[in-house]
Amino acid sequence: MEKESVKVSLIGKGENNFYKIKFPNLQIPVNVNEELYRKMLHSNQYEFKHRRPPRPERVDSYSSNNKMLSI
């Protein structure tokens, strides 16, 4: 019988590069280091909810401002 994955949420990154993870049935978030956080991301035991969408592509400030300088 296969266990159901635990649904957790990443709250954010706290002090000393620890990640704050919200577990169901716990009122206080759990702090984990980066190595453990990455293992959790790739594990079948945890399902992260509300993951951030990918960052939009960076727009070059010059390309958005097409004015030419005249000397």
PLY file of the C-alpha trace (Angstrom):
ply
format ascii 1.0
element vertex 71
property float x
property float y
property float z
element edge 70
property int vertex1
property int vertex2
end_header
0.00 0.00 0.00
1.46 3.31 -1.12
1.44 6.28 1.25
-0.15 9.54 0.16
2.22 12.47 -0.21
2.17 15.24 2.39
1.00 18.59 1.02
3.35 21.32 2.23
3.80 24.99 1.35
6.94 27.06 1.04
6.35 30.19 3.09
9.67 31.81 2.31
13.32 31.99 3.10
14.21 33.02 6.63
17.34 33.90 8.50
20.59 32.02 7.89
19.35 30.67 4.53
16.73 28.40 6.08
13.52 27.69 4.20
10.23 27.98 6.10
7.93 25.07 5.24
4.30 24.92 6.37
3.13 21.39 7.18
-0.51 20.47 7.64
-1.54 20.06 11.29
1.39 22.21 12.50
0.85 25.83 13.49
4.52 26.81 13.39
6.48 26.49 10.12
9.46 24.15 10.06
12.89 25.56 9.15
14.97 23.36 6.85
18.35 23.97 5.28
18.83 24.22 1.52
20.03 20.63 1.09
16.97 19.19 2.83
14.65 21.59 0.96
16.02 20.41 -2.40
15.62 16.77 -1.36
12.02 17.47 -0.38
11.34 19.11 -3.76
12.46 15.99 -5.60
10.87 13.49 -3.21
7.56 11.72 -3.85
6.75 12.01 -0.14
6.08 15.78 -0.33
3.84 17.78 -2.63
4.49 21.52 -2.65
1.42 23.71 -3.07
1.45 27.29 -4.31
4.88 27.19 -5.84
5.99 30.46 -7.33
5.53 30.84 -11.07
8.75 31.16 -13.06
10.24 34.62 -13.16
9.44 36.63 -16.27
12.26 37.20 -18.71
14.39 40.19 -17.95
13.78 43.15 -20.21
16.78 45.18 -21.24
16.17 48.82 -20.29
17.71 50.03 -23.56
15.38 47.99 -25.75
12.34 49.47 -24.02
13.68 52.98 -24.52
14.31 53.46 -28.23
15.37 57.10 -28.02
18.67 57.95 -29.64
21.10 60.34 -28.03
22.21 63.22 -30.18
25.60 64.77 -29.58
0 1
1 2
2 3
3 4
4 5
5 6
6 7
7 8
8 9
9 10
10 11
11 12
12 13
13 14
14 15
15 16
16 17
17 18
18 19
19 20
20 21
21 22
22 23
23 24
24 25
25 26
26 27
27 28
28 29
29 30
30 31
31 32
32 33
33 34
34 35
35 36
36 37
37 38
38 39
39 40
40 41
41 42
42 43
43 44
44 45
45 46
46 47
47 48
48 49
49 50
50 51
51 52
52 53
53 54
54 55
55 56
56 57
57 58
58 59
59 60
60 61
61 62
62 63
63 64
64 65
65 66
66 67
67 68
68 69
69 70
